[in-house]
Amino acid sequence: MLGCLQEGTLISRKPTEFPIPTIAHQLMDLRAVLSEPGASHVDGELCHAHGRFCLHSALRDANLTDCQYHVFDLVHGSPFSNRHNILQQAFSEPNAADRWPHLSLVP
């Protein structure tokens, strides 16, 4: 699932847009601290704290407080190691966990 850093929307492979306000604000805030100016999307997976079977009902019922977006990669033309370093720098900022509680970097 792609996360648009400019608009904050999550876009599935089908493509279906998932407007999740808590994650949207955090994706747009993440964009502000990334050291790669041309980055417009991250690749990741939408997850639920109680497992993937709860994700479908959470999306259906718009009960999205327990949803998280696990970031795997930065969509950009540079090598993976560079892209991952850029994300690691952002997520290792002192207040990253408080700033983006619904985002996490997956190694």
Sequence and secondary structure as in RCSB ss.txt:
>XXXX:A:sequence
MLGCLQEGTLISRKPTEFPIPTIAHQLMDLRAVLSEPGASHVDGELCHAHGRFCLHSALRDANLTDCQYHVFDLV
HGSPFSNRHNILQQAFSEPNAADRWPHLSLVP
>XXXX:A:secstr
 EEETTT  EE SS  EE  HHHHHHHHHHHHH S TT  EEEEEEEETT HHHHHHHHHHT  TTEEEEEEEEE
SSS HHHHHHHHHHHHTSTTHHHH TTEEE  
